[in-house]
Amino acid sequence: MAQVVLSRVRNADDAAAAEPLLRDYVNWGRHALYRDHGIDLDDDAVEAIHSSFRDNWTNLFTTVGRFYLATTAGLPVGLGALKPIRDDVAELKRLYLDPSFRGRGVGRMIVTTLLEEARLIGYSTVRLDTMYFMTDARELYLKMGFVDTEPFPGEAAGIGVADHARYMARHISAGPT
């Protein structure tokens, strides 16, 4: 496998390289929700989901948020973000890999980096919501110590698919080592 480089995205201009993967993520979810649950998100809903994430990028570029892009040979192959929720809670968002890079450890590398960043920032909990069709991601989260938790307000609830989401959290030791 070609070397994968994980880089922190620090501004909207740098985030432009992630745009194709972000769109793939939303479209993948759209098709799976229709296939598995008959939920048909129209083009406007898909664009609203994508725009909502993009509108919150500035939160990811602060001292308490993170956005990482994995590349190989200069091409984007994966991404993940840490969205600040409260002083002690962050949310893992948009973990997504190009399908040809799944199962190669890239997702684990991104999640490991985001958890370490969360610890250094001072978060005590990292939470996430994931759809039931995202079986590989759910398996990774379980292996990395995430456990099921009560549903929380977030993107899944906001687009009306909360009943098809699994909510998870992981407690971490905050602060520098």
Phi and psi restraints in degrees (value plus and minus 20) as a CYANA .aco file:
   2 ALA   PHI     -83.8   -43.8
   2 ALA   PSI     132.6   172.6
   3 GLN   PHI     -82.8   -42.8
   3 GLN   PSI     114.5   154.5
   4 VAL   PHI    -121.4   -81.4
   4 VAL   PSI     109.7   149.7
   5 VAL   PHI    -131.0   -91.0
   5 VAL   PSI     108.8   148.8
   6 LEU   PHI    -125.5   -85.5
   6 LEU   PSI     101.1   141.1
   7 SER   PHI    -144.7  -104.7
   7 SER   PSI     121.3   161.3
   8 ARG   PHI     -97.9   -57.9
   8 ARG   PSI     110.4   150.4
   9 VAL   PHI    -109.4   -69.4
   9 VAL   PSI     105.0   145.0
  10 ARG   PHI    -132.4   -92.4
  10 ARG   PSI     -27.2    12.8
  11 ASN   PHI    -180.2  -140.2
  11 ASN   PSI     149.1   189.1
  12 ALA   PHI     -82.7   -42.7
  12 ALA   PSI     -54.6   -14.6
  13 ASP   PHI     -82.7   -42.7
  13 ASP   PSI     -64.3   -24.3
  14 ASP   PHI     -86.9   -46.9
  14 ASP   PSI     -52.3   -12.3
  15 ALA   PHI     -88.2   -48.2
  15 ALA   PSI     -38.6     1.4
  16 ALA   PHI     -76.8   -36.8
  16 ALA   PSI     -50.6   -10.6
  17 ALA   PHI     -85.5   -45.5
  17 ALA   PSI     -43.0    -3.0
  18 ALA   PHI    -106.6   -66.6
  18 ALA   PSI     -31.6     8.4
  19 GLU   PHI     -71.3   -31.3
  19 GLU   PSI     -66.3   -26.3
  20 PRO   PHI     -81.4   -41.4
  20 PRO   PSI     -60.6   -20.6
  21 LEU   PHI     -87.9   -47.9
  21 LEU   PSI     -59.2   -19.2
  22 LEU   PHI     -82.5   -42.5
  22 LEU   PSI     -60.6   -20.6
  23 ARG   PHI     -88.2   -48.2
  23 ARG   PSI     -59.8   -19.8
  24 ASP   PHI     -79.2   -39.2
  24 ASP   PSI     -62.4   -22.4
  25 TYR   PHI     -77.9   -37.9
  25 TYR   PSI     -71.2   -31.2
  26 VAL   PHI     -85.7   -45.7
  26 VAL   PSI     -61.1   -21.1
  27 ASN   PHI     -87.2   -47.2
  27 ASN   PSI     -58.8   -18.8
  28 TRP   PHI     -79.0   -39.0
  28 TRP   PSI     -66.8   -26.8
  29 GLY   PHI     -82.6   -42.6
  29 GLY   PSI     -61.0   -21.0
  30 ARG   PHI     -78.8   -38.8
  30 ARG   PSI     -68.8   -28.8
  31 HIS   PHI     -87.9   -47.9
  31 HIS   PSI     -58.7   -18.7
  32 ALA   PHI     -88.0   -48.0
  32 ALA   PSI     -59.3   -19.3
  33 LEU   PHI     -83.3   -43.3
  33 LEU   PSI     -57.8   -17.8
  34 TYR   PHI     -89.7   -49.7
  34 TYR   PSI     -66.9   -26.9
  35 ARG   PHI     -80.5   -40.5
  35 ARG   PSI     -66.0   -26.0
  36 ASP   PHI    -109.2   -69.2
  36 ASP   PSI     -47.7    -7.7
  37 HIS   PHI    -152.4  -112.4
  37 HIS   PSI     -20.6    19.4
  38 GLY   PHI      50.3    90.3
  38 GLY   PSI      -3.6    36.4
  39 ILE   PHI    -106.9   -66.9
  39 ILE   PSI      97.8   137.8
  40 ASP   PHI    -126.5   -86.5
  40 ASP   PSI      80.2   120.2
  41 LEU   PHI    -103.4   -63.4
  41 LEU   PSI      99.9   139.9
  42 ASP   PHI     -95.1   -55.1
  42 ASP   PSI     154.0   194.0
  43 ASP   PHI     -78.7   -38.7
  43 ASP   PSI     -57.3   -17.3
  44 ASP   PHI     -85.4   -45.4
  44 ASP   PSI     -60.3   -20.3
  45 ALA   PHI     -85.4   -45.4
  45 ALA   PSI     -61.1   -21.1
  46 VAL   PHI     -82.9   -42.9
  46 VAL   PSI     -64.4   -24.4
  47 GLU   PHI     -85.8   -45.8
  47 GLU   PSI     -56.0   -16.0
  48 ALA   PHI     -84.9   -44.9
  48 ALA   PSI     -59.8   -19.8
  49 ILE   PHI     -82.3   -42.3
  49 ILE   PSI     -68.3   -28.3
  50 HIS   PHI     -84.0   -44.0
  50 HIS   PSI     -65.0   -25.0
  51 SER   PHI     -84.5   -44.5
  51 SER   PSI     -57.8   -17.8
  52 SER   PHI     -81.1   -41.1
  52 SER   PSI     -63.7   -23.7
  53 PHE   PHI     -84.7   -44.7
  53 PHE   PSI     -66.0   -26.0
  54 ARG   PHI     -82.0   -42.0
  54 ARG   PSI     -57.7   -17.7
  55 ASP   PHI     -84.3   -44.3
  55 ASP   PSI     -43.4    -3.4
  56 ASN   PHI    -118.7   -78.7
  56 ASN   PSI     -11.2    28.8
  57 TRP   PHI     -73.6   -33.6
  57 TRP   PSI     -60.3   -20.3
  58 THR   PHI     -76.6   -36.6
  58 THR   PSI     -51.4   -11.4
  59 ASN   PHI     -85.3   -45.3
  59 ASN   PSI     -46.3    -6.3
  60 LEU   PHI    -103.5   -63.5
  60 LEU   PSI     -36.4     3.6
  61 PHE   PHI    -118.7   -78.7
  61 PHE   PSI     -13.8    26.2
  62 THR   PHI    -107.5   -67.5
  62 THR   PSI    -196.9  -156.9
  63 THR   PHI     -91.5   -51.5
  63 THR   PSI     -34.8     5.2
  64 VAL   PHI    -133.2   -93.2
  64 VAL   PSI     -14.3    25.7
  65 GLY   PHI    -146.0  -106.0
  65 GLY   PSI     142.8   182.8
  66 ARG   PHI    -166.0  -126.0
  66 ARG   PSI     130.8   170.8
  67 PHE   PHI    -164.3  -124.3
  67 PHE   PSI     103.5   143.5
  68 TYR   PHI    -140.7  -100.7
  68 TYR   PSI     124.6   164.6
  69 LEU   PHI    -144.8  -104.8
  69 LEU   PSI     107.5   147.5
  70 ALA   PHI    -117.3   -77.3
  70 ALA   PSI     111.9   151.9
  71 THR   PHI    -150.4  -110.4
  71 THR   PSI     137.1   177.1
  72 THR   PHI    -160.0  -120.0
  72 THR   PSI     111.0   151.0
  73 ALA   PHI      32.5    72.5
  73 ALA   PSI      14.7    54.7
  74 GLY   PHI      60.2   100.2
  74 GLY   PSI     -21.7    18.3
  75 LEU   PHI    -121.1   -81.1
  75 LEU   PSI     117.2   157.2
  76 PRO   PHI     -89.2   -49.2
  76 PRO   PSI     112.7   152.7
  77 VAL   PHI    -148.1  -108.1
  77 VAL   PSI     -31.6     8.4
  78 GLY   PHI    -187.2  -147.2
  78 GLY   PSI     141.6   181.6
  79 LEU   PHI    -176.7  -136.7
  79 LEU   PSI     145.5   185.5
  80 GLY   PHI    -190.7  -150.7
  80 GLY   PSI     132.8   172.8
  81 ALA   PHI    -156.8  -116.8
  81 ALA   PSI     137.4   177.4
  82 LEU   PHI    -142.5  -102.5
  82 LEU   PSI      88.9   128.9
  83 LYS   PHI    -119.5   -79.5
  83 LYS   PSI     104.4   144.4
  84 PRO   PHI     -87.9   -47.9
  84 PRO   PSI     114.4   154.4
  85 ILE   PHI    -133.0   -93.0
  85 ILE   PSI     -72.9   -32.9
  86 ARG   PHI    -160.6  -120.6
  86 ARG   PSI     157.5   197.5
  87 ASP   PHI     -76.7   -36.7
  87 ASP   PSI     -51.3   -11.3
  88 ASP   PHI    -129.9   -89.9
  88 ASP   PSI     -21.2    18.8
  89 VAL   PHI    -151.3  -111.3
  89 VAL   PSI     112.8   152.8
  90 ALA   PHI    -145.6  -105.6
  90 ALA   PSI     140.7   180.7
  91 GLU   PHI    -139.8   -99.8
  91 GLU   PSI     110.8   150.8
  92 LEU   PHI     -98.6   -58.6
  92 LEU   PSI     105.3   145.3
  93 LYS   PHI    -148.6  -108.6
  93 LYS   PSI     128.1   168.1
  94 ARG   PHI      36.9    76.9
  94 ARG   PSI      14.1    54.1
  95 LEU   PHI     -85.3   -45.3
  95 LEU   PSI      97.5   137.5
  96 TYR   PHI    -171.4  -131.4
  96 TYR   PSI     118.4   158.4
  97 LEU   PHI    -146.0  -106.0
  97 LEU   PSI     122.3   162.3
  98 ASP   PHI     -72.5   -32.5
  98 ASP   PSI     112.5   152.5
  99 PRO   PHI     -72.3   -32.3
  99 PRO   PSI     -51.3   -11.3
 100 SER   PHI     -93.5   -53.5
 100 SER   PSI     -28.0    12.0
 101 PHE   PHI    -129.9   -89.9
 101 PHE   PSI     -14.5    25.5
 102 ARG   PHI     -94.4   -54.4
 102 ARG   PSI     126.6   166.6
 103 GLY   PHI      60.2   100.2
 103 GLY   PSI      -8.4    31.6
 104 ARG   PHI    -133.2   -93.2
 104 ARG   PSI     -13.3    26.7
 105 GLY   PHI      71.6   111.6
 105 GLY   PSI     -20.6    19.4
 106 VAL   PHI     -89.4   -49.4
 106 VAL   PSI     -62.1   -22.1
 107 GLY   PHI     -81.3   -41.3
 107 GLY   PSI     -63.7   -23.7
 108 ARG   PHI     -81.4   -41.4
 108 ARG   PSI     -60.1   -20.1
 109 MET   PHI     -82.2   -42.2
 109 MET   PSI     -63.2   -23.2
 110 ILE   PHI     -86.3   -46.3
 110 ILE   PSI     -68.2   -28.2
 111 VAL   PHI     -84.1   -44.1
 111 VAL   PSI     -62.5   -22.5
 112 THR   PHI     -78.3   -38.3
 112 THR   PSI     -65.2   -25.2
 113 THR   PHI     -82.9   -42.9
 113 THR   PSI     -64.6   -24.6
 114 LEU   PHI     -85.8   -45.8
 114 LEU   PSI     -58.0   -18.0
 115 LEU   PHI     -86.7   -46.7
 115 LEU   PSI     -59.7   -19.7
 116 GLU   PHI     -86.0   -46.0
 116 GLU   PSI     -61.7   -21.7
 117 GLU   PHI     -81.5   -41.5
 117 GLU   PSI     -63.1   -23.1
 118 ALA   PHI     -79.8   -39.8
 118 ALA   PSI     -62.1   -22.1
 119 ARG   PHI     -82.5   -42.5
 119 ARG   PSI     -65.8   -25.8
 120 LEU   PHI     -86.0   -46.0
 120 LEU   PSI     -56.0   -16.0
 121 ILE   PHI     -86.8   -46.8
 121 ILE   PSI     -54.3   -14.3
 122 GLY   PHI      96.7   136.7
 122 GLY   PSI     -10.2    29.8
 123 TYR   PHI     -89.6   -49.6
 123 TYR   PSI     126.3   166.3
 124 SER   PHI    -123.7   -83.7
 124 SER   PSI     -36.8     3.2
 125 THR   PHI    -159.4  -119.4
 125 THR   PSI     117.5   157.5
 126 VAL   PHI    -138.0   -98.0
 126 VAL   PSI     106.3   146.3
 127 ARG   PHI    -136.6   -96.6
 127 ARG   PSI     148.7   188.7
 128 LEU   PHI    -181.1  -141.1
 128 LEU   PSI     139.2   179.2
 129 ASP   PHI    -143.7  -103.7
 129 ASP   PSI     122.7   162.7
 130 THR   PHI    -159.4  -119.4
 130 THR   PSI     128.0   168.0
 131 MET   PHI    -103.0   -63.0
 131 MET   PSI     132.4   172.4
 132 TYR   PHI     -82.7   -42.7
 132 TYR   PSI     -46.7    -6.7
 133 PHE   PHI     -94.7   -54.7
 133 PHE   PSI     -31.7     8.3
 134 MET   PHI    -105.6   -65.6
 134 MET   PSI      41.7    81.7
 135 THR   PHI     -84.2   -44.2
 135 THR   PSI     -61.7   -21.7
 136 ASP   PHI     -83.7   -43.7
 136 ASP   PSI     -61.9   -21.9
 137 ALA   PHI     -84.5   -44.5
 137 ALA   PSI     -64.8   -24.8
 138 ARG   PHI     -80.3   -40.3
 138 ARG   PSI     -61.8   -21.8
 139 GLU   PHI     -81.5   -41.5
 139 GLU   PSI     -63.4   -23.4
 140 LEU   PHI     -81.7   -41.7
 140 LEU   PSI     -66.5   -26.5
 141 TYR   PHI     -79.1   -39.1
 141 TYR   PSI     -63.2   -23.2
 142 LEU   PHI     -82.2   -42.2
 142 LEU   PSI     -63.6   -23.6
 143 LYS   PHI     -83.5   -43.5
 143 LYS   PSI     -46.8    -6.8
 144 MET   PHI    -116.3   -76.3
 144 MET   PSI      -5.8    34.2
 145 GLY   PHI      73.3   113.3
 145 GLY   PSI     -13.9    26.1
 146 PHE   PHI     -96.0   -56.0
 146 PHE   PSI     124.9   164.9
 147 VAL   PHI    -149.2  -109.2
 147 VAL   PSI     138.6   178.6
 148 ASP   PHI     -82.9   -42.9
 148 ASP   PSI     125.4   165.4
 149 THR   PHI    -161.5  -121.5
 149 THR   PSI     152.2   192.2
 150 GLU   PHI     -85.0   -45.0
 150 GLU   PSI     127.3   167.3
 151 PRO   PHI     -78.3   -38.3
 151 PRO   PSI     129.4   169.4
 152 PHE   PHI    -153.2  -113.2
 152 PHE   PSI     138.1   178.1
 153 PRO   PHI     -83.2   -43.2
 153 PRO   PSI     117.6   157.6
 154 GLY   PHI     160.0   200.0
 154 GLY   PSI    -180.3  -140.3
 155 GLU   PHI     -83.2   -43.2
 155 GLU   PSI     -64.1   -24.1
 156 ALA   PHI     -78.9   -38.9
 156 ALA   PSI     -64.9   -24.9
 157 ALA   PHI     -85.9   -45.9
 157 ALA   PSI     -58.0   -18.0
 158 GLY   PHI     -85.0   -45.0
 158 GLY   PSI     -46.9    -6.9
 159 ILE   PHI    -127.0   -87.0
 159 ILE   PSI     -10.9    29.1
 160 GLY   PHI      60.7   100.7
 160 GLY   PSI       4.3    44.3
 161 VAL   PHI    -141.3  -101.3
 161 VAL   PSI       1.2    41.2
 162 ALA   PHI     -77.6   -37.6
 162 ALA   PSI     -52.9   -12.9
 163 ASP   PHI     -87.1   -47.1
 163 ASP   PSI     -34.7     5.3
 164 HIS   PHI    -129.2   -89.2
 164 HIS   PSI      -7.6    32.4
 165 ALA   PHI    -128.4   -88.4
 165 ALA   PSI     133.2   173.2
 166 ARG   PHI    -133.4   -93.4
 166 ARG   PSI     111.2   151.2
 167 TYR   PHI    -124.6   -84.6
 167 TYR   PSI     112.6   152.6
 168 MET   PHI    -158.3  -118.3
 168 MET   PSI     138.6   178.6
 169 ALA   PHI    -169.9  -129.9
 169 ALA   PSI     136.9   176.9
 170 ARG   PHI    -157.5  -117.5
 170 ARG   PSI     108.8   148.8
 171 HIS   PHI    -105.9   -65.9
 171 HIS   PSI     119.6   159.6
 172 ILE   PHI    -150.9  -110.9
 172 ILE   PSI     137.0   177.0
 173 SER   PHI    -102.8   -62.8
 173 SER   PSI      99.7   139.7
 174 ALA   PHI    -102.8   -62.8
 174 ALA   PSI     137.9   177.9
 175 GLY   PHI      79.8   119.8
 175 GLY   PSI     146.2   186.2
 176 PRO   PHI     -91.8   -51.8
 176 PRO   PSI     135.1   175.1
